[in-house]
């Protein structure tokens, strides 16, 4: 396999963007740094690709690190990323961290020297640590934010606003929100957003503290949801919402007659559950494909300025929501 610009950056012990400038804009580098990069390129037998070419992209390997492949969201992400990688003649390798921050650290530390780039999905680590761990290996963050790398984010604020407005129109004056894992970057942000939105709408809100993001966790928290007296609940994801429906039913409360339930993600299970689940749809397929697409120019040695790519969210109404009981 021909050496890539990433290999040159690692050999010279410089950032990938620095190695790229050695060939595209050398006057911006100091003489010593420029010599280091060019010497590394010569040792490896690297030849810069023509601007805009894909020679450095084809045949490269991209790693995708996810917290839990059993969650349908990540299956959707991986499938879309793999399809985009296949189109670009790239190989995608998967690493599941089982929602464990230590395993994620170990995975990134190992992968950064084995692959051309890394896509990090819903990381359980702080963004600064992720960027430091990846070093000169190009990376893209999904559902996480940092100024130095491309980030793919869901517009959760707009989706939550749609959900709260919809529940208010149905007459729900008090709702609960079940938050996610303590390690989740998106969970505290969603809590803050829903607090602001409900306050502006004059709706009472009960936040139920950190839960695992699984059906079992939703089943366990159902009693606490009902104890709040809320007539509706929004959960951190669809799996928790499906668990709340199961737990409420076990306690003699039917959905939506006794409790309206809204999830987030709109995974495939939402349409076949009973009742079918109202959910805030997030285009995770688009996120997966976009993450690999964004790596194309970087792997080709031409790094554009990092950007935040915000994907739209849309409330999809199904049978798990209904007007509030009188």
BAFI-3210 file (N, C-alpha, C; in Angstrom, 3 decimals, decimal comma, padded with zeros to 6 digits):
// residues 326
n [1|2|3|4|5|6|7|8|9|10|11|12|13|14|15|16|17|18|19|20|21|22|23|24|25|26|27|28|29|30|31|32|33|34|35|36|37|38|39|40|41|42|43|44|45|46|47|48|49|50|51|52|53|54|55|56|57|58|59|60|61|62|63|64|65|66|67|68|69|70|71|72|73|74|75|76|77|78|79|80|81|82|83|84|85|86|87|88|89|90|91|92|93|94|95|96|97|98|99|100|101|102|103|104|105|106|107|108|109|110|111|112|113|114|115|116|117|118|119|120|121|122|123|124|125|126|127|128|129|130|131|132|133|134|135|136|137|138|139|140|141|142|143|144|145|146|147|148|149|150|151|152|153|154|155|156|157|158|159|160|161|162|163|164|165|166|167|168|169|170|171|172|173|174|175|176|177|178|179|180|181|182|183|184|185|186|187|188|189|190|191|192|193|194|195|196|197|198|199|200|201|202|203|204|205|206|207|208|209|210|211|212|213|214|215|216|217|218|219|220|221|222|223|224|225|226|227|228|229|230|231|232|233|234|235|236|237|238|239|240|241|242|243|244|245|246|247|248|249|250|251|252|253|254|255|256|257|258|259|260|261|262|263|264|265|266|267|268|269|270|271|272|273|274|275|276|277|278|279|280|281|282|283|284|285|286|287|288|289|290|291|292|293|294|295|296|297|298|299|300|301|302|303|304|305|306|307|308|309|310|311|312|313|314|315|316|317|318|319|320|321|322|323|324|325|326]
n.u [000,850|000,609|002,401|000,775|-000,253|-000,838|000,877|003,303|003,040|003,003|005,572|007,172|006,382|004,446|001,470|-001,277|-002,267|-000,075|001,792|000,421|000,558|003,241|003,434|001,424|001,458|004,158|005,589|004,481|005,516|008,133|011,683|012,957|010,829|009,716|011,808|011,827|009,367|009,607|011,854|010,838|008,881|010,460|011,905|009,845|008,979|006,918|004,731|003,276|-000,186|-001,948|-003,670|-006,906|-007,085|-007,872|-006,095|-004,861|-006,961|-008,419|-008,451|-007,712|-008,067|-010,682|-011,621|-014,461|-015,737|-017,979|-020,396|-022,205|-023,127|-025,419|-027,478|-029,882|-029,437|-026,669|-026,150|-027,449|-025,887|-023,354|-023,889|-024,561|-022,173|-020,420|-021,425|-020,848|-018,086|-017,503|-018,191|-016,130|-014,029|-012,887|-012,004|-013,956|-013,601|-014,876|-015,307|-016,579|-017,243|-018,725|-019,939|-018,004|-015,737|-012,974|-012,379|-012,795|-010,711|-008,529|-009,098|-008,903|-006,240|-004,950|-005,973|-005,225|-002,697|-003,038|-004,906|-006,147|-007,872|-010,296|-013,625|-015,620|-018,271|-020,833|-019,209|-017,943|-016,087|-014,461|-014,347|-011,883|-010,045|-010,450|-009,493|-006,820|-006,085|-006,391|-004,427|-002,298|-003,810|-006,443|-009,773|-013,343|-016,089|-019,127|-022,122|-020,865|-018,692|-016,163|-013,731|-011,562|-011,877|-013,955|-017,416|-020,421|-023,644|-026,847|-029,824|-031,042|-032,378|-034,379|-035,943|-036,829|-038,278|-040,376|-041,607|-042,403|-044,140|-046,097|-047,077|-048,087|-050,154|-051,830|-052,803|-051,254|-049,998|-048,040|-044,979|-042,601|-039,050|-036,758|-033,451|-030,187|-027,174|-024,513|-022,127|-022,749|-022,452|-024,551|-026,722|-026,848|-027,096|-029,495|-031,206|-030,899|-031,905|-034,615|-035,521|-035,396|-037,185|-039,673|-040,067|-040,409|-042,771|-044,547|-044,961|-044,975|-042,129|-040,555|-037,488|-035,940|-033,195|-029,938|-029,951|-029,363|-029,118|-031,141|-033,670|-034,282|-033,575|-035,478|-037,819|-037,415|-037,471|-040,039|-041,943|-041,092|-041,529|-044,343|-044,900|-044,368|-046,610|-046,868|-048,392|-047,296|-044,256|-040,911|-038,163|-034,608|-033,774|-035,135|-035,107|-035,245|-037,752|-039,419|-039,049|-040,237|-042,921|-043,423|-042,930|-044,861|-047,216|-047,034|-047,562|-050,188|-050,952|-051,951|-050,570|-051,497|-053,424|-053,217|-050,733|-048,689|-046,047|-042,861|-040,076|-036,582|-034,747|-035,972|-035,793|-035,985|-037,653|-039,674|-041,949|-043,119|-043,655|-046,008|-048,109|-047,353|-044,456|-044,262|-041,776|-038,733|-037,269|-034,044|-031,630|-029,755|-028,585|-027,703|-025,819|-023,883|-022,944|-022,040|-019,946|-017,864|-017,582|-016,611|-014,016|-012,703|-011,328|-009,370|-007,877|-006,845|-004,949|-005,602|-006,706|-009,625|-010,966|-012,135|-015,569|-018,893|-021,517|-024,840|-027,588|-031,014|-033,852|-036,931|-040,203|-042,039|-045,188|-046,971|-048,761|-048,354|-048,909|-051,402|-054,339|-054,264|-055,537|-058,600]
n.v [-001,197|002,177|004,869|007,349|010,795|011,002|009,087|010,354|012,624|011,412|010,223|012,497|013,652|015,716|017,765|016,707|018,747|020,427|018,866|018,756|021,430|021,605|020,716|022,030|024,718|025,748|028,011|028,916|027,523|027,061|026,842|024,606|022,910|022,413|021,013|018,692|017,503|017,094|015,429|013,185|012,437|011,739|009,557|007,712|007,385|008,905|010,619|013,619|013,912|015,054|018,169|017,882|015,269|011,703|009,747|009,297|008,599|006,332|002,916|003,314|002,825|003,280|003,815|003,250|004,215|003,218|003,496|001,441|-001,117|-002,594|-000,836|000,397|002,848|003,118|000,983|001,869|004,141|002,961|001,304|003,175|004,653|002,659|002,141|004,583|004,514|002,261|003,190|004,951|003,287|002,502|000,918|000,042|-000,258|-001,514|-000,600|-001,430|000,061|-000,613|001,293|002,180|004,395|003,948|001,759|003,001|004,876|003,111|001,889|004,020|004,786|002,517|002,269|004,608|004,387|002,439|002,902|005,089|007,133|008,209|007,853|009,100|008,225|009,566|009,868|008,858|010,345|013,487|016,149|017,522|015,653|013,617|014,743|015,067|012,384|011,293|012,648|013,196|011,750|011,911|012,900|012,656|013,911|012,640|013,679|015,123|017,832|020,025|022,560|022,063|019,971|018,380|018,264|016,446|017,137|016,829|018,730|019,059|020,893|022,152|019,913|019,129|021,381|021,230|018,916|019,671|021,808|020,381|018,653|020,573|021,616|019,454|019,658|019,016|019,879|019,335|017,763|015,058|014,510|012,140|011,748|010,921|008,894|009,547|009,929|010,852|013,221|014,610|014,430|016,226|018,618|018,342|018,252|020,867|022,309|021,412|022,302|025,083|025,410|024,411|026,149|028,580|027,988|027,775|025,350|022,797|020,985|017,899|016,560|013,528|012,055|010,935|008,101|004,740|004,076|002,288|-000,264|-001,678|000,162|002,131|000,726|000,376|003,022|003,816|003,791|005,958|008,016|007,990|008,641|011,343|012,604|013,643|014,010|013,344|012,201|012,756|011,050|010,291|008,653|006,396|003,741|003,885|005,075|003,031|001,202|002,602|002,555|-000,200|-000,572|001,129|-000,104|-002,493|-001,521|-000,962|001,207|002,464|003,354|005,529|006,494|006,855|007,958|009,908|009,279|010,158|009,528|009,813|009,771|008,020|005,250|002,126|000,398|001,924|002,136|-000,370|-000,996|-001,442|000,651|002,288|004,362|007,800|009,996|011,962|012,475|011,852|012,270|009,802|008,127|009,917|011,243|009,234|008,688|011,248|011,658|010,036|011,094|013,659|013,123|012,693|014,916|015,463|013,096|013,125|015,011|017,702|019,865|021,344|024,182|023,224|022,359|022,730|020,608|020,781|018,757|018,429|018,002|016,232|016,017|013,056|011,981|009,448|006,675|006,784|009,085|011,345|013,456|015,149|013,591|014,533]
n.w [000,000|-000,888|000,647|002,680|003,182|005,840|006,939|006,469|008,112|010,621|010,682|010,589|012,886|013,099|012,832|010,727|009,111|008,999|007,588|005,176|004,336|003,714|001,135|-000,265|000,466|001,119|001,958|004,250|006,323|008,766|008,074|009,343|010,095|007,580|006,367|007,944|007,264|004,464|004,408|005,755|003,910|001,749|002,789|003,109|000,559|-000,420|-002,624|-003,445|-004,141|-007,075|-006,889|-005,618|-006,410|-005,968|-005,246|-002,793|-001,256|-002,116|-001,216|001,411|004,987|007,234|010,553|012,611|015,614|018,017|020,726|021,346|019,533|019,551|019,825|017,666|016,361|015,932|014,295|011,997|011,417|010,912|008,723|006,724|006,607|005,788|003,239|001,938|002,169|000,616|-001,888|-002,255|-002,407|-000,002|003,111|005,895|009,325|012,407|015,808|018,895|021,932|024,117|025,699|027,459|028,782|029,271|027,617|025,228|025,134|024,979|022,527|020,646|021,008|020,047|017,414|016,045|014,953|013,135|011,159|008,506|009,198|011,692|012,750|015,233|017,177|019,118|021,466|024,667|025,896|026,778|024,354|023,961|024,896|023,048|020,643|021,323|021,766|019,200|017,818|015,092|013,370|011,111|012,013|012,585|014,350|015,538|016,904|018,893|019,867|018,665|018,035|016,351|014,585|012,054|012,745|013,168|013,841|015,471|015,202|017,924|019,498|017,907|017,322|019,897|020,545|018,715|019,730|022,343|021,751|020,386|022,377|024,128|022,565|022,648|025,151|027,357|030,403|032,161|031,929|031,778|031,603|030,626|031,184|029,710|029,767|032,135|030,880|028,411|025,839|024,634|026,386|028,811|027,416|026,060|028,245|029,251|027,063|026,926|029,343|028,997|026,852|027,805|029,948|028,622|027,357|029,401|030,692|033,127|034,261|034,902|035,543|035,201|036,618|035,399|033,336|032,133|028,600|027,555|026,839|029,155|031,166|030,683|031,321|034,054|034,984|034,609|036,726|038,266|036,473|036,301|038,944|039,097|038,252|035,763|032,555|030,204|028,631|027,559|026,270|026,451|024,340|021,799|022,693|025,488|025,655|024,632|026,662|028,799|028,002|028,218|030,986|032,137|031,305|032,734|035,220|035,091|033,563|030,547|027,379|024,804|026,596|029,409|029,615|027,584|025,281|024,039|022,014|021,026|018,053|016,207|015,358|013,498|014,933|016,022|014,448|014,486|017,078|019,789|021,412|018,225|018,158|018,837|017,752|017,745|014,836|013,631|011,132|010,921|009,035|007,099|008,648|009,058|006,415|005,705|007,488|006,522|003,993|004,588|005,275|002,924|001,417|003,354|003,636|001,137|001,359|001,469|003,521|004,465|006,362|009,622|010,193|011,586|011,112|010,935|011,346|010,389|012,616|013,035|014,216|014,373|014,326|015,977|017,366|020,141|021,485|022,700|023,298|026,479|029,412|030,932]
ca.u [000,000|001,416|002,344|-000,157|000,181|-000,924|002,126|004,360|002,851|003,427|007,021|007,781|005,867|003,754|000,044|-001,566|-002,408|001,288|002,341|-000,257|001,079|004,582|003,313|000,474|001,734|005,376|006,115|003,880|006,222|009,511|012,632|013,226|009,636|009,598|012,802|011,378|008,282|010,115|012,733|009,959|008,248|011,476|012,194|008,702|008,660|005,619|004,642|002,020|-001,182|-002,397|-004,741|-008,246|-007,056|-008,339|-005,149|-004,561|-008,195|-008,765|-007,687|-007,423|-008,928|-011,277|-012,216|-015,621|-015,838|-019,337|-020,530|-023,042|-023,654|-026,744|-028,429|-030,144|-028,889|-025,301|-026,231|-027,798|-024,703|-022,294|-024,317|-024,441|-020,750|-019,826|-021,835|-020,077|-016,713|-017,424|-018,214|-014,819|-013,049|-012,256|-012,408|-014,421|-013,507|-015,761|-014,925|-017,645|-016,621|-019,657|-020,237|-016,972|-014,736|-011,622|-012,238|-012,702|-009,336|-007,669|-009,379|-008,352|-004,785|-004,508|-006,387|-004,644|-001,499|-003,386|-005,859|-005,906|-008,742|-011,210|-014,914|-015,987|-019,712|-021,397|-018,126|-018,110|-014,937|-014,499|-013,863|-010,457|-009,294|-010,554|-008,578|-005,459|-005,856|-006,256|-003,157|-002,250|-004,736|-007,672|-010,961|-014,626|-016,915|-020,581|-022,808|-019,846|-018,338|-014,833|-013,417|-010,416|-012,211|-015,329|-018,398|-021,756|-024,523|-028,295|-030,473|-031,950|-033,197|-035,574|-036,778|-037,477|-039,267|-041,541|-042,256|-043,071|-045,280|-047,124|-047,701|-048,875|-051,375|-052,686|-053,307|-050,378|-049,477|-046,891|-044,321|-041,342|-037,971|-035,806|-032,147|-029,372|-026,004|-023,649|-021,008|-023,268|-022,292|-025,817|-027,761|-027,035|-027,528|-030,924|-031,892|-030,925|-032,819|-036,016|-035,862|-035,641|-038,367|-040,884|-040,242|-040,967|-044,140|-045,376|-045,271|-044,194|-041,198|-039,850|-036,347|-035,483|-031,749|-029,202|-030,355|-028,752|-029,890|-031,598|-035,065|-034,370|-033,549|-036,784|-038,792|-037,174|-037,783|-041,465|-042,634|-040,723|-042,235|-045,748|-044,958|-044,303|-047,914|-046,838|-049,274|-046,505|-042,827|-039,957|-037,006|-033,332|-033,775|-036,298|-035,046|-035,780|-039,190|-040,073|-039,038|-041,249|-044,224|-043,514|-043,028|-046,157|-048,237|-046,923|-048,134|-051,609|-051,199|-051,825|-050,092|-051,332|-054,571|-052,788|-049,431|-048,153|-044,612|-042,110|-038,664|-035,684|-033,918|-036,842|-035,238|-036,980|-038,581|-040,750|-043,156|-043,713|-043,988|-047,431|-048,452|-046,212|-043,872|-043,968|-040,339|-038,020|-036,443|-032,727|-031,145|-028,479|-027,963|-026,987|-024,654|-022,872|-022,355|-021,349|-018,700|-016,845|-017,406|-015,788|-012,626|-012,120|-010,290|-008,290|-007,028|-006,179|-003,895|-006,077|-007,591|-010,378|-011,205|-013,167|-016,910|-019,952|-022,579|-026,047|-028,614|-032,346|-034,650|-038,343|-041,117|-042,888|-046,290|-047,582|-049,885|-048,029|-049,293|-052,838|-054,708|-054,166|-056,801|-059,186]
ca.v [000,000|003,387|005,724|008,470|012,003|010,697|008,409|011,376|013,448|010,623|010,065|013,796|014,083|017,000|017,635|016,421|020,020|020,932|018,074|019,164|022,735|021,430|020,471|022,939|026,117|025,577|029,259|029,164|026,734|027,403|025,989|023,353|022,069|022,000|019,965|017,468|016,888|016,632|014,287|012,048|012,025|011,074|008,263|006,814|007,266|009,565|011,632|014,350|013,752|016,292|018,807|017,400|013,861|010,756|008,649|009,016|008,199|004,967|001,870|003,620|002,197|004,220|003,160|003,889|003,823|003,452|003,063|000,252|-001,494|-003,167|000,258|000,507|004,089|002,920|000,110|002,741|004,952|002,129|000,847|004,303|004,961|001,592|002,363|005,696|004,045|001,348|004,029|005,587|002,200|002,496|-000,147|000,531|-001,209|-001,106|-000,922|-001,179|000,278|-001,045|002,480|002,264|005,399|003,376|000,965|003,930|005,376|002,044|001,679|005,118|004,703|001,433|002,462|005,784|003,999|001,322|003,314|006,405|008,124|007,664|008,510|008,852|008,422|009,703|009,491|008,990|011,108|014,918|016,422|017,860|014,412|012,896|015,358|014,745|010,963|011,032|013,220|013,609|010,928|012,676|012,394|013,355|013,632|012,612|013,891|015,661|019,123|020,590|023,555|021,703|018,875|018,400|017,692|016,232|017,303|016,861|019,930|018,563|021,992|022,311|018,733|019,200|022,467|020,660|017,958|020,400|022,531|019,391|018,223|021,704|021,674|018,348|019,972|018,528|021,015|018,876|016,651|014,583|014,246|011,145|012,044|009,767|008,503|010,615|010,110|011,297|014,643|015,224|014,380|017,477|019,680|018,151|018,669|022,328|022,785|021,147|023,201|026,416|025,385|024,265|027,380|029,585|027,583|027,745|023,951|022,247|019,953|017,063|015,882|012,341|012,064|010,040|006,710|004,023|004,365|000,967|-000,596|-002,068|001,383|002,767|-000,048|000,640|004,396|004,093|004,104|007,321|008,907|008,064|009,274|012,798|013,146|014,166|013,302|013,002|012,086|012,691|010,312|010,569|007,963|005,538|002,518|004,223|005,305|001,729|000,635|003,297|002,004|-001,533|-000,434|001,723|-001,138|-003,431|-000,852|-000,759|002,460|002,259|004,448|006,896|006,955|007,337|008,619|010,077|009,010|010,570|009,175|010,571|009,039|007,430|004,002|001,322|-000,254|002,818|001,920|-001,688|-001,167|-001,294|001,435|002,836|005,416|009,153|010,178|013,036|011,792|012,422|011,546|009,164|007,632|011,055|011,500|008,216|008,912|012,535|011,549|009,480|012,074|014,764|012,693|012,598|015,921|015,385|011,969|013,514|015,972|019,079|019,986|022,591|024,549|022,389|022,950|022,014|020,292|020,591|018,008|018,783|017,017|016,384|015,210|012,128|011,657|008,123|006,355|006,814|010,376|011,646|014,574|014,892|013,205|015,589]
ca.w [000,000|-001,015|001,844|002,607|003,868|007,273|007,291|006,476|009,313|011,783|010,634|010,891|014,187|012,953|012,545|009,323|008,396|008,762|006,487|003,947|003,904|003,163|-000,310|-000,911|000,802|001,925|002,493|005,565|007,329|009,047|007,344|010,043|009,976|006,181|006,112|008,613|006,496|003,170|004,664|006,057|002,655|000,925|003,416|002,907|-000,859|-000,642|-003,673|-003,261|-005,207|-007,720|-006,118|-005,949|-006,774|-004,975|-005,133|-001,400|-000,589|-002,481|-000,556|002,805|005,984|008,181|011,720|013,224|017,018|018,502|022,114|021,547|018,224|019,736|019,651|016,225|015,817|015,475|013,132|010,873|011,120|010,344|007,392|005,794|006,461|004,989|001,852|001,397|002,045|-000,530|-003,091|-002,362|-002,385|001,304|004,024|007,192|010,435|013,495|017,183|019,860|023,252|025,168|026,518|028,492|028,397|029,264|026,395|024,099|025,123|024,490|021,100|019,853|021,106|019,169|016,027|015,379|014,206|012,252|010,127|007,923|009,826|012,693|012,992|016,628|017,294|020,467|022,365|026,120|026,377|026,427|023,005|023,999|025,037|021,779|019,671|021,771|021,553|017,762|017,359|013,686|012,587|010,844|012,710|012,498|015,516|015,376|018,177|019,791|019,276|018,913|017,001|015,512|013,671|011,551|013,671|012,616|014,996|015,232|015,734|018,959|020,008|017,088|017,505|021,217|020,486|018,035|020,626|023,430|021,155|020,064|023,638|024,632|021,752|023,098|026,484|028,427|031,165|032,948|031,256|032,356|030,649|031,126|030,582|029,356|030,546|032,652|029,951|027,120|025,563|024,242|027,421|029,561|026,511|025,840|029,475|029,280|026,017|027,249|030,457|028,435|025,984|028,627|030,721|027,716|027,002|030,604|031,009|034,235|033,807|035,867|034,926|035,907|036,455|034,526|033,141|031,006|027,381|027,134|027,125|030,572|031,968|030,513|032,098|035,461|035,345|034,351|037,982|038,651|035,549|036,729|040,256|038,956|037,900|034,392|031,624|029,023|028,892|026,457|026,758|025,783|023,051|021,556|023,493|026,806|025,485|024,518|028,005|029,608|027,612|028,826|032,432|032,486|031,108|033,851|036,390|034,843|032,845|029,115|026,528|025,303|027,382|030,715|029,506|026,233|025,288|022,851|022,022|020,145|017,084|015,182|014,838|012,770|015,862|016,445|013,647|014,722|018,488|020,090|020,224|017,493|018,990|018,372|017,974|017,060|013,838|013,328|009,941|011,250|007,804|006,531|009,500|008,791|005,095|005,700|008,248|005,632|002,914|005,077|005,365|001,592|001,138|004,346|003,263|-000,096|001,661|001,331|004,678|004,579|007,763|010,266|010,232|012,302|010,169|011,737|010,625|010,897|013,359|012,697|015,022|013,634|015,232|015,832|018,262|021,576|022,043|022,578|024,172|027,917|030,064|031,742]
c.u [000,889|001,303|001,406|000,429|000,116|000,344|003,282|004,280|003,323|004,942|007,720|007,363|005,289|002,278|-000,158|-001,676|-001,035|001,945|001,722|000,295|002,485|004,548|002,413|000,797|003,005|005,904|005,545|004,599|007,632|010,454|012,854|012,053|009,487|010,592|012,387|010,337|008,805|011,051|011,923|009,311|009,230|011,800|011,098|008,405|007,305|005,744|003,283|001,098|-001,500|-003,575|-006,098|-008,263|-007,500|-007,347|-004,865|-005,787|-008,508|-007,863|-007,381|-008,441|-009,384|-011,902|-013,424|-015,781|-017,222|-019,465|-021,315|-023,699|-025,025|-027,837|-028,642|-029,589|-027,509|-025,228|-026,541|-026,603|-023,642|-022,645|-024,150|-022,976|-020,060|-020,179|-021,056|-018,610|-016,531|-017,388|-016,850|-013,675|-012,214|-012,777|-012,808|-014,272|-014,263|-015,175|-016,051|-017,030|-017,509|-019,902|-019,212|-015,898|-013,312|-011,380|-012,110|-011,295|-008,380|-007,839|-008,740|-006,827|-004,231|-004,776|-005,625|-003,387|-001,778|-004,256|-005,521|-006,714|-009,692|-012,469|-015,363|-017,450|-020,137|-020,388|-018,496|-016,954|-015,094|-013,850|-012,372|-009,601|-009,319|-009,553|-007,136|-005,130|-005,619|-004,948|-003,228|-003,172|-006,027|-008,878|-012,167|-015,431|-018,392|-021,211|-021,814|-019,292|-016,931|-014,466|-012,355|-010,691|-013,641|-016,246|-019,747|-022,725|-025,991|-028,876|-031,530|-032,873|-034,482|-036,507|-037,516|-038,540|-040,546|-042,320|-043,028|-044,285|-046,433|-047,841|-048,553|-050,192|-052,354|-053,200|-052,457|-049,718|-048,273|-046,273|-043,052|-040,323|-037,007|-034,474|-031,336|-028,189|-025,200|-022,492|-021,450|-023,084|-023,646|-026,821|-027,907|-027,488|-029,016|-031,743|-032,006|-031,910|-034,276|-036,457|-036,203|-036,938|-039,649|-041,136|-040,881|-042,419|-045,074|-045,809|-044,380|-043,341|-040,598|-038,733|-035,947|-034,029|-031,234|-029,666|-029,482|-029,667|-030,408|-033,080|-035,235|-034,385|-034,893|-037,863|-038,656|-037,610|-039,266|-042,218|-042,333|-041,400|-043,679|-045,892|-044,903|-045,673|-047,960|-047,759|-048,549|-045,033|-042,060|-038,713|-035,770|-033,218|-034,981|-036,282|-035,607|-037,296|-039,959|-040,108|-040,063|-042,649|-044,436|-043,706|-044,351|-047,273|-048,234|-047,525|-049,602|-051,954|-050,950|-051,355|-050,869|-052,445|-054,146|-051,482|-049,038|-046,635|-043,990|-040,648|-037,863|-034,833|-034,748|-036,187|-036,355|-038,027|-039,782|-042,055|-043,868|-044,027|-045,496|-047,609|-047,188|-045,760|-043,719|-042,519|-039,811|-037,016|-035,156|-032,122|-029,774|-027,814|-027,145|-025,724|-023,538|-022,169|-021,527|-020,006|-017,563|-016,551|-016,472|-014,309|-011,918|-011,040|-009,100|-007,327|-006,288|-005,114|-004,310|-007,134|-008,310|-010,574|-012,295|-014,499|-017,828|-021,115|-023,829|-027,122|-029,991|-032,998|-036,121|-039,189|-041,986|-043,958|-046,866|-048,592|-049,585|-048,332|-050,756|-053,146|-054,631|-055,531|-057,300|-059,063]
c.v [001,252|004,229|006,906|009,680|011,807|010,003|009,411|012,212|012,709|010,480|011,373|014,336|015,497|016,724|017,378|017,706|020,625|020,188|018,481|020,481|022,625|021,232|021,501|024,408|026,187|026,856|029,597|028,406|027,253|026,427|024,627|022,385|021,543|020,882|018,633|016,737|016,317|015,437|013,033|011,516|011,256|009,679|007,239|006,570|007,859|010,608|012,298|014,135|015,094|016,839|018,321|015,940|012,971|009,628|008,283|008,472|006,744|003,981|002,136|002,939|003,242|003,424|003,957|003,331|004,206|002,941|001,766|-000,138|-002,144|-002,100|000,466|001,781|003,853|001,920|000,902|003,579|004,145|001,700|001,962|004,666|003,915|001,760|003,483|005,298|003,125|002,143|004,668|004,576|002,229|001,318|000,464|-000,574|-000,640|-001,498|-000,480|-001,070|-000,152|000,062|002,697|003,266|004,841|002,531|001,864|004,512|004,346|001,848|002,761|005,059|003,622|001,755|003,569|005,460|002,904|001,743|004,712|007,497|007,422|008,517|008,106|009,220|008,494|009,284|009,706|009,761|012,590|015,156|016,755|016,601|013,610|013,427|015,033|013,279|010,644|011,584|013,664|012,768|011,705|012,047|013,265|012,947|013,657|012,725|014,287|016,895|019,564|021,491|023,090|020,571|019,052|017,681|017,578|016,180|017,289|018,113|019,517|019,659|022,161|021,119|018,746|020,306|021,977|019,734|018,670|021,166|021,573|018,933|019,341|021,815|020,574|018,559|019,466|019,717|020,633|017,668|016,271|014,416|013,276|011,362|010,776|009,557|009,716|010,901|010,656|012,803|015,309|015,317|015,676|018,632|019,568|018,555|020,184|022,886|022,595|022,002|024,596|026,454|025,281|025,516|028,463|029,277|027,543|026,346|023,488|021,084|019,221|016,338|014,704|012,099|010,846|008,588|006,064|004,180|003,079|000,781|-000,930|-000,841|002,112|002,059|000,269|002,038|004,729|004,482|005,526|008,349|009,084|008,787|010,793|013,417|013,745|013,340|012,903|012,950|012,075|011,995|010,580|009,862|007,040|004,286|002,763|004,426|003,991|001,026|001,281|002,773|000,641|-001,440|000,149|000,704|-002,141|-002,846|-000,494|000,530|002,225|003,537|004,401|007,360|007,540|008,102|008,710|009,957|009,427|010,169|010,096|009,579|008,520|006,220|003,165|000,698|000,614|002,555|000,618|-001,940|-000,990|-000,600|001,908|004,120|006,741|009,461|011,390|012,381|012,569|011,615|010,902|008,561|008,732|011,337|010,508|008,433|010,192|012,445|011,013|010,449|013,204|014,403|012,684|013,616|015,820|014,261|012,250|014,569|017,424|019,324|021,325|022,940|023,657|023,119|022,101|021,834|019,913|019,917|018,299|017,635|017,288|015,462|014,358|011,622|010,275|007,911|006,466|008,151|010,653|012,859|014,184|014,525|014,366|015,242]
c.w [000,000|000,247|001,618|003,325|005,379|007,758|007,395|007,751|010,563|011,826|011,036|012,251|014,121|012,715|011,052|008,508|008,087|007,600|005,159|003,422|003,308|001,657|-001,005|-000,671|001,661|002,550|003,874|006,676|007,544|008,350|008,012|009,917|008,559|005,858|006,731|007,772|005,175|003,327|004,952|004,792|001,779|001,477|003,126|001,433|-001,197|-001,744|-003,562|-004,441|-005,824|-006,950|-006,601|-006,294|-005,647|-004,740|-003,691|-000,673|-000,869|-001,759|000,896|003,723|006,988|009,318|012,199|014,633|017,528|019,929|022,297|020,227|018,341|019,629|018,144|015,587|015,217|014,330|011,874|010,438|010,381|008,922|006,357|005,548|005,593|003,509|001,198|001,224|000,856|-001,835|-003,336|-002,353|-001,109|002,125|005,357|008,225|011,623|014,839|018,114|021,252|024,406|026,192|027,637|028,064|028,343|028,016|025,179|023,998|024,527|022,981|020,249|019,847|020,184|017,697|015,311|014,581|013,185|011,067|009,625|008,608|010,784|012,745|014,389|016,837|018,759|021,529|023,824|026,734|026,018|025,071|022,984|024,093|023,742|020,761|020,037|021,507|020,074|017,206|015,912|012,799|012,356|011,534|012,421|013,724|015,121|016,753|019,271|019,100|019,680|017,741|016,009|014,526|013,167|012,530|012,973|013,793|014,571|015,876|016,761|019,474|019,225|017,248|018,827|021,240|019,786|018,964|021,733|022,897|020,865|021,328|024,239|023,875|022,139|024,517|027,629|029,123|032,018|032,244|032,019|031,238|031,297|030,424|030,387|030,285|031,020|031,707|028,588|026,956|025,308|025,390|028,218|028,681|026,210|027,072|029,523|028,253|026,405|028,438|029,936|027,638|026,801|029,462|029,862|027,365|028,211|030,998|032,160|033,729|035,000|035,133|035,803|035,577|035,733|034,521|032,072|029,799|026,753|027,445|028,604|031,481|031,878|031,313|033,588|035,884|035,173|035,620|038,429|037,752|036,000|038,064|040,178|038,731|036,509|033,505|030,344|029,406|027,569|027,009|025,904|024,438|022,947|022,427|024,887|026,722|025,394|025,869|028,915|029,288|028,264|030,333|032,874|032,363|032,270|035,130|036,183|034,129|031,362|028,422|025,226|026,246|028,725|030,685|028,041|026,289|023,953|023,028|021,127|019,352|015,923|014,534|014,227|013,684|016,204|015,700|013,970|016,186|018,664|021,427|019,490|018,186|018,260|018,713|017,214|016,124|013,573|012,179|010,159|010,022|007,136|007,330|009,216|007,471|005,066|006,421|007,372|004,485|003,339|005,150|004,009|001,311|002,091|003,985|001,955|000,102|001,579|002,398|004,691|006,050|008,367|010,343|011,104|011,327|010,962|010,893|011,221|011,655|013,084|013,565|014,109|014,588|014,915|016,956|019,748|022,243|021,753|023,457|025,642|028,479|030,901|033,218]
res [x|x|x|x|x|x|x|x|x|x|x|x|x|x|x|x|x|x|x|x|x|x|x|x|x|x|x|x|x|x|x|x|x|x|x|x|x|x|x|x|x|x|x|x|x|x|x|x|x|x|x|x|x|x|x|x|x|x|x|x|x|x|x|x|x|x|x|x|x|x|x|x|x|x|x|x|x|x|x|x|x|x|x|x|x|x|x|x|x|x|x|x|x|x|x|x|x|x|x|x|x|x|x|x|x|x|x|x|x|x|x|x|x|x|x|x|x|x|x|x|x|x|x|x|x|x|x|x|x|x|x|x|x|x|x|x|x|x|x|x|x|x|x|x|x|x|x|x|x|x|x|x|x|x|x|x|x|x|x|x|x|x|x|x|x|x|x|x|x|x|x|x|x|x|x|x|x|x|x|x|x|x|x|x|x|x|x|x|x|x|x|x|x|x|x|x|x|x|x|x|x|x|x|x|x|x|x|x|x|x|x|x|x|x|x|x|x|x|x|x|x|x|x|x|x|x|x|x|x|x|x|x|x|x|x|x|x|x|x|x|x|x|x|x|x|x|x|x|x|x|x|x|x|x|x|x|x|x|x|x|x|x|x|x|x|x|x|x|x|x|x|x|x|x|x|x|x|x|x|x|x|x|x|x|x|x|x|x|x|x|x|x|x|x|x|x|x|x|x|x|x|x|x|x|x|x|x|x|x|x|x|x|x|x|x|x|x|x|x|x|x|x|x|x|x|x]
***
